[in-house]
Amino acid sequence: QIDKYLYAMRLSDETLLDVMARFRREMKNGLSRDFNPTAAVKMLPTFVRSIPDGSEKGDFIALDLGGSYFRILRVKVSHEKKQTVQMESEIYNTPEDIMHGSGTRLFDHVAECLGDFMEKQQIKDKKLPVGFTFSFPCRQSKLDEGFLITWTKRFKASGVEGADVVRLLNKAIKKRGDYDADIMAVVNDTVGTMMTCGFDDQRCEVGLIIGTGTNACYMEEMRHIDLVEGDEGRMCINTEWGAFGDDGSLEDIRTEFDREIDRGSLNPGKQLFEKMVSGLYMGELVRLILVKMAKEGLLFEGRITPELLTKGKFETKHVSAIEKSKEGLNKAKEILTRLGVEPSHEDCIAVQHVCTIVSFRSANLVASTLGAILNQLRDNKGVGRLRTTVGVDGSLYKMHPQYVLRLHKTTRRLVPDSEVRFLLSESGSGKGAAMVTAVAYRLSEQHRLIDETLAEFKLTHEQLLQVKKRMRAEMEAGLKKKTHETAKVKMLPTFVRSTPDGTENGDFLALDLGGTNFRVLLVKIRSGKRRTVEMHNKIYAIPIEVMQGTGEELFDHIVTCISDFLDYMGIKGARLPLGFTFSFPCKQTSLDAGILLNWTKGFKATDCEGEDVVYLLREGIKRREEFDLDVVAVVNDTVGTMMTCAYEDPNCEIGLIVGTGSNACYMEEMRNIEMVDGEQGRMCVNTEWGAFGDNGCLDDIRTIYDKAVDDFSLNAGKQRYEKMISGMYLGEIVRNILIDFTKRGFLFRGQISETLKTRHIFETKFLSQIERDGWRALLASLEGVWVSVCVCAGGLQIHPGFQPFYFLTQMKGGAVPMPVAVLHSTVAAGASLPTALVSFHSFSRIMHQTVKDLAPNCDVTFLLSEDGSGKGAALITAVGCRLREAEQ
């Protein structure tokens, strides 16, 4: 009969799954910038970005305000052999008149209690970090600020809604003047619960309160939180699910008793879900049902007493007592007798059944909303089966004899693909507030140390001007005959005396050697009204054993690749003019002769340094005895880049490479080049600026990470500038920073994986990926390849990649103005750039701005070289052929 009477309170699994789907939609609306203002479930960002990682330590105060009593704790977290937590606490009453009085009185009361506690603890002279558990809906824009949205749980203090509770508490403390406190965090009790349990179980990522009120929080991906800037990492979201249904979405399952409870509450129309499930209302719900059943003669032979009609006389603790398996019926008789209704044995059984239906509905509804959160976590992680821990607190969960089992069973039935551990919070949410504060304290200290470390990478304007001045001095030393031999920046003449003039015509071969790939091109240049350049190319790999074998093996491999290309194009019989882009430091004595000074970029082939590379190529062709070529020019890739862009823009007179290595060339006046006879005209000078600093002139700005990268490189002590800024080394600098930060406990729980110890495992391309897609996307793509880590403790909130990257662009900006400033034209000096690092999101922007700042009198256009330096080699060859024909 009772089942039939309370049929609307017995919810099927189908209904519960439907409620789960509705709540998931509400969560999505609350997280969305567009729908949040009208969303019932507010999904409030808490600015708690991490659970404890086990390294926290210190002395903290926690305040816990959320009901009729107010708790203050002193929490000492220490590290001796293992992390231990000592807690001392005091409970203070919050009288009804203060709960319903003015906000000023409420916070004066809190400040008075805190003063009393500090007096007892003899710590009034200390300024300890404080965590404030404030168990009401607050909107936060940072961790130490919380604007009360609305009071709940019988609180009605005036002048607080819409105000920052941290500011109100600080004001009350300041007014007293007898102690000081540093309120570092304001947190909801659900967050406090999650953090308390997270201290014991680092899988804990959900906090759940089922007590006087109800609420939940969980760790959400930043990319889903529209209300907070940034996509990296996670943040705890306080769902404020008590308001679920305030927009009418639960009307079909609300009963007449739920509506009556709502009408008689302090906040009609609000917190409707909370009123259906929480401890504040459960006893009253049962009382209303009993009154109606008695009126209809279904209970107590129709007897209704004044006590039974009195609001609040049947409490939730009575529901818990009546549902106890053994003494429940005796308790029912005792409680009902106190209400004056003289119950029969059948009445007691019926009342017990009513209590069961009401509390079971509560557990089922909480399981539905919790199930929606678990599904969100599972989807966020992209896993088939979720393993997680839910931290739980609250009097209903703790005291009701059947509630725990019912909630667990229903949750597991609704989300069978989640393996959920429920962990009871033994220490309440106050300890959690201290843990939030401890984490915030740890993170702020870590961030200070990280900022301090990375500050070395951010060069000031004055430092950059110094770099510019030193580079100018190095350039002048390289150009002068007297100092050229000892100069580190070699300023090598290239014998390229002219950029294209548009009359170039013919078919040319180009070779491009400068990294692990080798390119052979056929370039068809046509002059006339419609100038065209048609290119065919093939890319060949250069194995590491060839790069670091003998010179003969290297050039034989190159000739084999050329032979294959000529076969592929069907042009083996033609003796075509050839331009050789050779991207290593060479001392040229003519356009078609270049003596290799030293290998860079991982090349180590023997018997090449000090030799003419064109001669080595010609010898390789002779050994092959298959074809012949007219080697017209050997050029550096920077020169090739400049020539490619100069074909499109005649103003281009600087070539800049920002890739695996780094270098620049520019058109210098012949009168300044003492190493070559003649004063007329100009010649392209290959700066070979990678060696800038090899004489120690950059030691004041080199970091410990730069030195570490240099020490373990193939050519320690050489190409120091290149190692500070180029793509080949940038990822390695970041890897060294990651290792250092991990050793210092800032990252990855202090655990350095074996993979992370592997040199060059962190590739420079990852920096671009991080900047574009964020750390989490990168770590997902590297799972199992790079390092198995949990992004924890907010350690990746500061991107270790970014500061060196910023430094790189600034350093590049510091050196680029040198050739720009040397040029006499301040109208339209064009600098050409190939891709690689230039394709990084902010690299170009920062570099362009820095050049503008350091060379304000130069109007510089940056032109990206789309076709690489191979086309440039063909154009140099074409110009060389044109000039050769003119001489003949």
Buried (B, 14 or more C-beta within 10 A) or exposed (E): EBEEBBEBBEBEEEBBBBBBBBBBBBBBBBBBEEBBEEBBBBBBBBBBBBBBBBBBBBBBBBBBBBBEEBBBBBBBBEEEEEBEBEBEBBEBEBEEEBBBBEBBBBBBBBBBBBBEBBEEBEBBEEEBBBBBBBBBBBBBEEBBBBBBBBBBBBBBBEBBBEBBBBBBBBBBBEEEEEBBBBBBBBBBBBBBBBBBBBBBBBBBBBBBBBBBBBBBBBBBBBBBBBBBEEBBBBBBBBBBBBBBBBBEBBEEBBBEBBBBBBEEBEBEEBBBBBBBBBBBBBBBBBBBBBBBBBEEEBBBEEBBBEBBEEEEBBBBBBBBBBBBEEEBBEBBBBBBEEBEBEBBEEBBBBBBBBBBBBBBBBBBBBBBBBBBBBBBBBEBBEEEEBEBBBBBBBBBBBBBBBBBEBBBEBBBBBBEEBEBBBBBBEBBBBBBBBBBBBBBBBBEEBBEBBEEBBEBBEBEEEBBBBBBEBBBBBBBBBBBEEEBEEBBBBBBBBBBBBBBEEEBBBBBBBBBBBBEEBBBBBBBBEBEEEBEBEBEBBEBEBEEEBBBBEBBBBBBBBBBBBBEBBEEBEBBEEEBBBBBBBBBBBBBBEBBBBBBBBBBBBBBBEEBBEBBBBBBBBBBBEEBEEBBBEBBBBBBBBBBBBBBBBBBBBBBBBBBBBBBBBBBBBBBBBEBBBBBEEEEEBBBBBBBBBBBBBBEBBEEBBBEBBBBBBEEBEBEEBBBBBBBBBBBBBBBBBBBBBBBBBEEBBBBBBEBBEBBEEEEBBBBBBBBBBBEBBBBBBBEEBEEEBBBBEBBBBBBBBBBBBBBBBBBBBBBBBBBBBBBBBBEEBEBBBBBBBEBBBBBEBBBEBBBBBBBBBBEEBBBBBBEBEBBBBBBBBBBBBBBBBBEEEEE
